[in-house]
């Protein structure tokens, strides 16, 4: 009987450890995306911001169905109409065009100008940042040293200068924003590759014969 007590105590300790570790295992099984989603749902300001963005995106996508008027239609009798005028919730401009309709349709332009440069800059920057961090040496210097020059100028001033040099128009603005973002995103990708490249599991893989 005495010999059974230590065994039972050990089983009790194992059961206690497993009961404590089981929530952690369950949480780990859910994955990182589930953890991020749960934390995001707990942040009220993040939810508010997501709702505002969602409303803006939906309004821009379905602008012909939502806008009460044609944004280019001129109504001389409604010039400078005050907000709250029947049929003109936000009033009208000096040409008699509905401000709410112009605001909804303008969201399309804003979304394009905001998303296209970021996506294009991220695609280019990740590729060249991976190449610079992975190969190193001459490739690293050829990529990173010219980009270091851009860090000497504030990003906004650089974007304004590029837009002025490229000329007027939405395409020029998007190109200026894309070029201004490339150095910063490239630096992040390059630093992540350099940090990962020197970790122990990478060295272990190389020692087992993995290619560089």
BAFI-3210 file (N, C-alpha, C; in Angstrom, 3 decimals, decimal comma, padded with zeros to 6 digits):
// residues 212
n [1|2|3|4|5|6|7|8|9|10|11|12|13|14|15|16|17|18|19|20|21|22|23|24|25|26|27|28|29|30|31|32|33|34|35|36|37|38|39|40|41|42|43|44|45|46|47|48|49|50|51|52|53|54|55|56|57|58|59|60|61|62|63|64|65|66|67|68|69|70|71|72|73|74|75|76|77|78|79|80|81|82|83|84|85|86|87|88|89|90|91|92|93|94|95|96|97|98|99|100|101|102|103|104|105|106|107|108|109|110|111|112|113|114|115|116|117|118|119|120|121|122|123|124|125|126|127|128|129|130|131|132|133|134|135|136|137|138|139|140|141|142|143|144|145|146|147|148|149|150|151|152|153|154|155|156|157|158|159|160|161|162|163|164|165|166|167|168|169|170|171|172|173|174|175|176|177|178|179|180|181|182|183|184|185|186|187|188|189|190|191|192|193|194|195|196|197|198|199|200|201|202|203|204|205|206|207|208|209|210|211|212]
n.u [000,819|001,905|003,749|002,190|001,369|003,377|003,281|000,622|000,626|002,402|000,962|-001,165|000,162|001,015|-001,478|-002,407|-000,547|-001,087|-003,705|-003,329|-001,754|-003,359|-005,248|-003,406|-002,396|-004,714|-005,202|-002,993|-003,460|-005,516|-004,324|-002,401|-003,866|-006,417|-005,919|-005,099|-007,470|-009,240|-008,094|-008,340|-011,104|-011,605|-010,679|-012,075|-011,686|-010,308|-012,281|-014,156|-012,740|-012,447|-015,119|-015,722|-013,999|-015,036|-017,613|-016,907|-015,647|-017,715|-019,562|-018,114|-017,815|-020,455|-021,410|-023,057|-025,553|-026,016|-025,509|-027,400|-027,645|-026,369|-022,936|-021,842|-023,861|-025,339|-027,207|-028,647|-030,468|-029,993|-027,637|-025,026|-026,558|-027,804|-026,746|-028,994|-030,999|-033,912|-033,449|-030,758|-028,612|-026,112|-025,913|-025,101|-022,564|-020,823|-021,590|-023,956|-023,916|-024,461|-023,122|-022,889|-023,141|-020,878|-018,959|-019,289|-018,679|-016,116|-014,789|-014,029|-011,842|-010,097|-009,683|-008,399|-006,065|-004,946|-004,607|-003,388|-000,654|000,483|000,222|001,671|004,200|004,801|004,986|007,211|009,189|009,399|010,468|013,009|014,076|014,221|016,070|018,351|018,845|019,182|021,225|023,318|026,515|027,740|025,275|023,648|024,805|024,420|021,693|020,751|022,351|021,828|019,135|019,364|019,862|017,391|016,425|017,432|015,720|012,595|009,624|007,164|007,906|009,591|007,768|006,140|007,997|008,634|006,132|005,818|007,921|007,167|004,869|001,429|-001,627|-003,392|-001,982|000,682|000,750|000,294|002,560|004,542|003,939|004,334|007,092|008,111|007,459|008,860|011,659|011,304|009,700|011,340|013,552|012,449|011,810|014,367|015,738|014,274|014,881|017,662|017,761|016,424|018,026|020,275|019,486|019,333|018,047|018,302|021,063|021,338|019,935|021,559|023,862|022,969|023,008|021,334|020,496|021,699]
n.v [-001,204|001,181|001,459|002,158|004,718|006,770|006,434|007,042|009,675|010,743|010,367|012,044|014,505|014,618|014,678|017,124|018,888|018,450|019,361|022,055|022,670|022,026|024,094|025,854|024,268|023,893|026,506|026,970|025,235|026,448|028,342|031,148|033,088|032,902|033,778|036,427|037,411|037,212|039,000|041,282|041,590|042,300|044,847|047,887|050,312|049,473|047,916|049,904|051,486|049,567|049,232|051,785|051,892|049,752|050,695|052,879|051,569|049,925|051,904|053,183|051,125|050,524|052,918|053,947|052,961|053,947|056,717|059,688|061,461|062,309|062,851|064,771|066,271|069,406|071,672|074,536|075,920|075,029|076,015|076,404|075,285|074,774|072,402|069,726|070,471|069,518|066,533|067,046|066,167|066,876|069,339|071,557|072,383|075,277|075,075|073,799|071,078|067,931|067,459|065,187|063,057|063,522|063,116|060,391|059,185|060,162|058,607|056,323|057,110|057,810|055,332|053,875|055,399|055,083|052,297|051,027|052,114|051,189|048,364|047,792|048,864|047,234|044,691|045,026|045,872|043,759|041,720|042,761|043,296|040,719|039,594|041,198|040,675|037,902|037,127|038,962|040,684|041,914|042,170|043,038|045,565|046,859|047,128|048,164|050,427|052,558|052,943|053,909|056,569|057,767|057,908|060,198|062,222|063,579|061,580|062,614|065,052|064,042|062,573|064,676|066,112|064,195|063,878|066,438|066,403|064,326|065,262|066,427|064,682|061,593|059,210|059,996|060,825|058,375|056,938|058,493|058,125|055,353|055,080|056,519|054,850|052,496|052,378|052,182|049,893|048,006|048,069|046,962|044,333|043,466|043,574|041,649|039,311|039,159|038,797|036,347|034,714|034,157|032,524|029,631|027,332|027,602|027,410|024,799|023,424|023,948|022,624|020,049|019,686|021,256|023,477|026,792]
n.w [000,000|000,742|-001,248|-003,354|-002,972|-003,676|-006,446|-007,073|-006,270|-008,093|-010,459|-009,919|-009,920|-012,605|-013,862|-012,895|-014,048|-016,766|-016,879|-016,475|-018,652|-020,780|-021,632|-022,824|-024,894|-026,383|-027,120|-028,683|-030,774|-032,059|-033,594|-034,834|-036,198|-035,101|-032,511|-032,997|-034,108|-031,933|-030,100|-031,602|-031,710|-029,110|-028,898|-028,853|-030,206|-032,460|-033,672|-034,194|-036,035|-038,099|-038,834|-039,839|-042,046|-043,502|-044,126|-045,754|-047,892|-048,898|-049,628|-051,651|-053,536|-054,253|-055,250|-057,442|-056,710|-054,200|-054,079|-054,105|-056,260|-059,537|-059,524|-061,178|-062,121|-062,661|-060,882|-061,106|-059,517|-057,006|-056,036|-053,712|-051,673|-048,393|-045,846|-045,210|-046,881|-048,689|-050,420|-050,665|-048,639|-047,491|-048,561|-051,349|-053,805|-055,195|-057,827|-057,789|-057,474|-055,919|-052,758|-051,128|-052,956|-054,537|-052,619|-052,049|-054,536|-054,770|-052,951|-054,340|-055,907|-053,863|-052,575|-054,603|-054,998|-052,493|-052,092|-054,366|-054,719|-052,272|-052,369|-054,722|-054,033|-051,828|-053,039|-054,756|-052,934|-051,074|-052,644|-053,491|-051,001|-049,855|-051,627|-051,140|-048,398|-048,386|-050,265|-049,770|-049,547|-052,615|-053,890|-051,799|-051,172|-053,626|-053,718|-051,223|-050,540|-052,471|-051,763|-049,213|-049,534|-049,853|-047,307|-046,274|-046,729|-045,680|-045,835|-046,794|-047,970|-049,922|-051,471|-052,409|-053,916|-055,877|-057,081|-058,150|-059,976|-061,705|-062,804|-063,147|-062,224|-061,496|-061,836|-061,637|-058,968|-057,644|-058,472|-057,264|-054,541|-054,362|-054,969|-052,825|-050,682|-051,066|-050,076|-047,254|-046,763|-047,929|-046,247|-043,907|-044,773|-045,483|-042,991|-041,568|-042,991|-042,620|-039,841|-039,532|-041,021|-039,527|-037,453|-035,268|-036,270|-038,990|-039,370|-038,466|-040,436|-042,626|-041,840|-042,101|-044,757|-046,307|-048,987|-049,669]
ca.u [000,000|002,797|004,432|001,267|001,152|004,180|002,811|-000,605|000,966|002,984|-000,141|-001,918|000,953|000,944|-002,820|-002,493|000,238|-001,801|-004,887|-002,873|-001,197|-004,357|-005,721|-002,366|-002,360|-005,908|-005,014|-001,983|-004,067|-006,383|-003,520|-002,120|-004,931|-007,515|-005,489|-005,162|-008,873|-009,845|-007,587|-008,919|-012,504|-011,638|-010,266|-013,226|-011,257|-010,008|-013,558|-014,749|-012,007|-012,794|-016,475|-015,661|-013,373|-015,977|-018,659|-016,333|-015,406|-019,019|-020,127|-017,378|-018,090|-021,849|-021,734|-024,233|-026,793|-026,165|-025,508|-028,744|-027,616|-025,168|-021,996|-021,491|-025,065|-025,382|-028,556|-028,438|-031,356|-029,522|-026,282|-024,693|-027,650|-027,361|-026,969|-030,352|-031,959|-034,553|-032,750|-029,334|-028,358|-024,938|-025,913|-024,570|-021,423|-021,120|-022,179|-025,218|-023,721|-024,708|-021,855|-022,887|-022,862|-019,475|-018,153|-019,348|-017,914|-014,709|-014,188|-013,405|-010,512|-009,264|-009,297|-007,412|-004,804|-004,386|-004,283|-002,497|000,767|000,949|000,357|002,783|005,451|005,073|005,442|008,582|010,095|009,628|011,364|014,383|014,543|014,601|017,304|019,465|019,138|019,566|022,495|024,342|027,658|027,570|023,842|023,146|025,268|023,837|020,284|020,466|023,021|021,045|017,905|019,690|019,830|016,038|016,167|017,914|014,637|011,293|008,853|006,151|008,585|010,062|006,623|005,727|008,999|008,470|004,893|006,070|008,802|006,468|003,768|000,124|-002,411|-003,490|-000,907|001,912|000,642|000,473|003,968|005,321|003,711|004,970|008,548|008,420|007,275|009,762|012,815|010,919|009,278|012,525|014,363|011,800|012,000|015,798|016,085|013,671|015,652|018,965|017,558|016,063|019,120|021,293|018,917|019,957|017,458|018,855|022,398|021,172|019,542|022,748|024,781|022,420|023,153|020,363|021,103|021,560]
ca.v [000,000|002,349|001,608|002,713|006,136|007,635|006,331|007,814|011,102|011,147|010,457|013,257|015,650|014,645|015,136|018,557|019,597|018,385|020,226|023,433|022,835|021,771|025,331|026,388|023,458|024,199|027,831|026,856|024,555|027,384|029,077|032,557|033,928|032,932|034,633|037,815|037,783|037,396|040,255|042,375|041,757|042,913|046,250|048,631|051,313|048,766|047,556|051,134|051,821|048,589|049,539|052,993|051,508|048,901|051,556|053,656|050,665|049,542|053,085|053,431|050,056|050,600|054,333|054,239|052,579|054,669|058,171|060,172|062,227|062,226|063,823|065,803|067,003|070,784|072,178|075,947|076,406|074,516|076,493|076,713|074,858|074,448|071,014|069,467|070,814|068,299|065,925|067,383|065,991|067,666|070,589|071,577|073,283|076,529|074,774|073,107|069,630|067,351|067,188|063,801|062,193|063,720|062,500|058,933|058,825|060,463|057,499|055,401|057,634|057,737|053,938|053,487|056,094|054,573|050,863|050,605|052,337|050,360|046,982|047,735|049,073|046,046|043,604|045,303|045,983|042,441|040,969|043,260|043,124|039,312|039,373|041,848|039,991|036,507|036,985|039,758|041,053|042,918|042,371|043,859|046,943|047,437|047,424|048,938|051,716|053,627|053,225|054,688|057,995|058,263|058,153|061,534|063,173|063,175|060,844|063,470|065,992|063,259|062,267|065,915|066,415|063,242|064,209|067,631|066,040|063,450|065,976|066,318|063,511|060,567|058,230|060,575|060,785|056,988|056,586|059,182|057,432|054,038|055,249|056,959|053,752|051,361|052,244|051,811|048,492|047,195|047,985|046,012|042,985|043,151|043,303|040,373|038,217|039,067|038,237|034,932|034,001|033,797|031,729|028,326|026,293|027,755|026,818|023,355|022,928|023,975|021,545|018,773|019,609|022,068|024,505|028,161]
ca.w [000,000|000,803|-002,529|-004,318|-002,729|-004,544|-007,828|-007,173|-006,183|-009,376|-011,426|-009,612|-010,382|-014,068|-014,237|-012,614|-015,067|-018,024|-016,810|-016,642|-019,995|-021,822|-022,277|-023,698|-026,105|-027,171|-027,695|-029,735|-031,903|-032,766|-034,554|-034,582|-036,725|-034,129|-031,395|-033,468|-034,264|-030,621|-029,549|-032,384|-031,297|-027,785|-029,013|-029,355|-031,172|-033,705|-034,279|-034,724|-037,257|-039,132|-039,295|-040,670|-043,319|-044,231|-044,667|-046,857|-049,026|-049,460|-050,292|-052,889|-054,500|-054,691|-055,370|-058,297|-056,041|-052,932|-054,275|-054,469|-057,507|-060,363|-058,935|-062,157|-062,528|-062,175|-060,617|-060,821|-058,459|-055,718|-055,777|-052,321|-050,796|-047,042|-045,444|-044,760|-047,925|-049,205|-051,545|-050,585|-047,208|-047,119|-049,302|-052,709|-053,975|-055,899|-059,130|-057,596|-057,462|-054,604|-052,074|-050,665|-054,107|-054,919|-051,571|-052,217|-055,727|-054,516|-052,219|-055,293|-056,232|-052,654|-052,352|-055,620|-054,711|-051,240|-052,113|-055,461|-054,414|-051,160|-052,838|-055,668|-053,304|-051,010|-053,914|-055,205|-051,790|-050,479|-053,524|-053,435|-049,624|-049,714|-052,377|-050,443|-047,146|-048,589|-050,965|-049,110|-050,373|-053,662|-054,118|-050,691|-051,334|-054,833|-053,478|-050,014|-050,459|-053,130|-051,032|-048,012|-049,871|-049,687|-045,892|-045,933|-046,967|-045,113|-046,837|-047,392|-048,873|-051,058|-052,325|-053,073|-054,949|-056,976|-057,787|-058,954|-061,081|-062,644|-063,431|-062,509|-062,587|-060,475|-062,041|-061,088|-057,508|-057,216|-058,659|-056,237|-053,265|-054,429|-054,861|-051,470|-049,728|-051,335|-049,161|-045,887|-046,743|-048,240|-045,029|-042,997|-045,315|-045,398|-041,594|-041,173|-043,603|-041,944|-038,503|-039,663|-041,663|-038,531|-036,382|-035,108|-037,103|-040,332|-039,330|-038,364|-041,760|-043,472|-041,415|-042,573|-046,199|-047,037|-049,833|-049,173]
c.u [000,856|003,475|003,534|001,093|002,025|003,697|001,540|-000,331|001,570|001,904|-000,975|-001,172|000,898|-000,409|-002,980|-001,745|-000,496|-003,039|-004,517|-002,407|-002,241|-004,933|-004,682|-002,286|-003,555|-005,776|-004,015|-002,562|-004,943|-005,621|-003,380|-003,239|-006,109|-007,163|-005,577|-006,615|-009,538|-009,368|-008,174|-010,354|-012,625|-011,298|-011,405|-012,828|-010,919|-011,283|-014,243|-014,059|-012,327|-014,185|-016,481|-015,067|-014,324|-017,089|-018,140|-016,120|-016,721|-019,652|-019,422|-017,700|-019,495|-022,309|-022,927|-025,562|-027,065|-026,291|-026,886|-028,786|-026,371|-024,169|-021,603|-022,691|-025,104|-026,835|-028,414|-029,279|-030,894|-028,105|-026,127|-025,841|-027,093|-027,559|-028,362|-031,405|-032,601|-033,873|-031,259|-028,935|-027,194|-024,851|-025,344|-023,424|-021,825|-021,714|-023,520|-025,104|-023,840|-023,391|-021,788|-022,557|-021,406|-018,547|-018,133|-018,532|-016,429|-014,011|-013,528|-011,986|-009,578|-008,793|-008,240|-006,057|-004,144|-003,890|-003,247|-001,023|001,300|001,181|001,545|004,128|005,801|005,589|006,888|009,557|010,397|010,601|012,811|014,942|014,966|015,917|018,508|019,830|019,650|020,959|023,617|025,421|027,352|026,099|023,249|023,546|024,620|022,378|020,095|021,138|022,304|019,754|018,164|019,649|018,439|015,712|016,668|016,823|013,369|010,402|007,828|006,783|009,094|008,919|006,142|006,700|008,867|007,211|005,070|006,953|008,085|005,313|002,465|-000,606|-002,362|-002,372|000,398|001,903|000,887|001,924|004,843|005,166|004,391|006,481|008,936|008,293|008,306|010,942|012,433|010,496|010,446|013,406|013,769|012,019|013,463|016,209|015,501|014,443|016,992|018,821|017,245|017,221|020,147|020,731|019,487|019,357|017,936|020,265|022,325|020,798|020,736|023,718|024,298|022,452|022,160|021,084|020,826|020,403]
c.v [001,259|002,591|002,243|004,223|007,038|007,613|007,151|009,314|011,604|011,278|011,717|014,506|015,773|015,158|016,630|019,373|019,602|019,272|021,693|023,676|022,679|023,051|025,935|025,589|023,754|025,553|027,795|026,206|025,498|028,224|030,551|033,470|034,020|033,819|036,108|038,285|038,045|038,696|041,452|042,641|042,406|044,403|047,050|049,667|050,668|048,358|048,775|051,542|050,874|048,849|050,762|052,676|050,670|049,731|052,361|052,789|050,278|050,718|053,368|052,382|050,158|052,046|054,605|053,909|053,416|056,176|058,657|060,906|061,880|063,264|064,943|066,630|068,377|071,227|073,634|076,467|075,980|074,984|076,892|076,368|074,437|072,964|070,828|069,869|069,544|067,785|066,170|067,350|066,835|068,974|070,425|072,570|074,501|076,297|074,057|071,596|069,089|066,943|065,741|062,839|062,317|063,090|060,979|058,499|059,122|059,392|056,484|055,840|057,509|056,309|053,492|054,113|055,553|053,140|050,493|050,900|051,447|048,920|046,850|047,910|047,869|044,903|043,809|045,262|044,625|041,641|041,452|043,176|041,699|039,039|039,975|041,116|038,580|036,388|037,766|040,214|042,153|043,213|043,268|045,317|047,606|047,831|048,415|050,305|052,814|053,960|054,030|056,185|058,576|058,559|059,526|062,587|062,687|062,586|061,728|064,444|065,263|062,949|063,508|066,268|065,473|063,535|065,450|067,316|065,193|064,139|065,736|065,063|062,455|059,540|058,736|060,546|059,361|056,541|057,242|058,503|056,068|054,141|055,683|055,860|052,644|051,292|051,744|050,344|047,574|047,025|046,988|044,576|042,555|042,806|041,970|039,194|038,057|038,446|036,746|034,112|033,493|032,980|030,307|027,275|026,389|027,144|025,297|022,746|022,924|022,866|020,174|018,668|020,431|023,142|025,873|028,844]
c.w [000,000|-000,522|-003,582|-004,163|-003,593|-005,983|-008,031|-007,100|-007,485|-010,450|-011,193|-010,093|-011,901|-014,531|-014,002|-013,659|-016,397|-018,023|-016,975|-018,065|-021,086|-022,421|-023,213|-024,993|-026,998|-027,857|-028,846|-030,973|-032,712|-033,775|-034,207|-035,091|-035,755|-032,945|-031,781|-033,585|-032,920|-029,976|-030,290|-031,958|-029,925|-027,822|-029,648|-030,397|-032,514|-034,429|-034,888|-036,028|-038,398|-039,692|-040,207|-042,037|-044,154|-044,861|-045,861|-048,093|-049,696|-050,203|-051,611|-053,949|-055,078|-054,808|-056,289|-057,636|-054,800|-053,143|-054,726|-055,803|-058,296|-059,850|-059,884|-062,600|-061,856|-062,063|-060,159|-059,679|-057,074|-055,390|-054,322|-051,371|-049,447|-046,753|-044,859|-045,756|-048,467|-050,473|-051,545|-049,114|-046,718|-047,883|-050,700|-052,789|-054,795|-057,283|-059,013|-057,635|-056,039|-053,948|-051,606|-051,802|-054,539|-053,882|-051,726|-053,422|-055,544|-053,713|-053,128|-055,627|-055,036|-052,386|-053,343|-055,316|-053,448|-051,373|-053,168|-055,154|-053,299|-051,611|-053,794|-054,967|-052,450|-051,863|-054,358|-054,038|-051,174|-051,330|-053,403|-052,015|-049,346|-050,425|-051,651|-049,166|-047,351|-049,209|-050,280|-050,089|-051,362|-053,911|-053,036|-050,861|-052,547|-054,619|-052,341|-050,001|-051,239|-052,388|-049,762|-048,282|-049,623|-048,224|-045,438|-046,081|-046,264|-046,202|-047,538|-048,386|-050,111|-052,017|-053,078|-054,190|-056,143|-057,776|-058,661|-060,158|-062,132|-063,347|-062,697|-062,983|-061,494|-060,605|-061,446|-059,567|-056,995|-057,382|-057,594|-054,878|-053,252|-054,255|-053,450|-050,429|-049,891|-050,363|-047,776|-045,813|-047,047|-047,018|-044,042|-043,477|-045,205|-043,969|-041,127|-041,747|-042,914|-040,565|-038,570|-040,197|-040,663|-037,365|-036,391|-036,029|-038,548|-040,395|-039,223|-039,706|-042,717|-043,121|-041,872|-044,097|-046,981|-047,843|-049,273|-049,858]
res [x|x|x|x|x|x|x|x|x|x|x|x|x|x|x|x|x|x|x|x|x|x|x|x|x|x|x|x|x|x|x|x|x|x|x|x|x|x|x|x|x|x|x|x|x|x|x|x|x|x|x|x|x|x|x|x|x|x|x|x|x|x|x|x|x|x|x|x|x|x|x|x|x|x|x|x|x|x|x|x|x|x|x|x|x|x|x|x|x|x|x|x|x|x|x|x|x|x|x|x|x|x|x|x|x|x|x|x|x|x|x|x|x|x|x|x|x|x|x|x|x|x|x|x|x|x|x|x|x|x|x|x|x|x|x|x|x|x|x|x|x|x|x|x|x|x|x|x|x|x|x|x|x|x|x|x|x|x|x|x|x|x|x|x|x|x|x|x|x|x|x|x|x|x|x|x|x|x|x|x|x|x|x|x|x|x|x|x|x|x|x|x|x|x|x|x|x|x|x|x|x|x|x|x|x|x|x|x|x|x|x|x]
***
